């Protein structure tokens, strides 16, 4: 989760394929609460080739020779999503991705943060909300263009959980209003009650 503002942010996923001979296909599953409103039209995928070896003294870093179709799209083979509903259900995204050999795939999309009500904040509102980790499922025996979800799954890889910083209102304002209102009512009630219950009479003083 990237972004410093309280209105919008960016979700970034980086997957690196260490295999230098074979491309890999993975199933990316992202589940976000309704606090975030994603914009799928901003989904971007970028693939960069990795250096195979670290450069040594007097030599340059080695690079793998790629075929043209290996670093060409499509990197997104299939996409399914469930849009969020405000205060009812969250956002679910499933993407079938192809990662070329010895390369890093970066997937990004923009999200908009919701403005919460006063009663929807956590007790420690300034800390933020914990977002669940995404799930990366490697697919075995997959071929390009094959989007059958019944393929054998080796394992599940979980990303690091993210922290969502939402806009926090001034929680001291209700107490300030209560104190000010109580003070005004006390002064008004005290003055009226004093005038209604006080008795005025003449007092004679002997000189």
LINRA-V462162 format. One record per helix or strand of 3 or more residues. SS is the DSSP state (hx for helix, st for strand). FROM is the first residue (numbers start at 1). TO is the last residue. If there is no record, write none. Layout:
SS/FROM/TO, SS/FROM/TO
This chain:
st/8/17, st/24/32, st/36/49, st/76/82, st/91/99, st/103/113, hx/118/120, st/129/131, st/135/139, st/153/158, st/162/164, hx/173/197
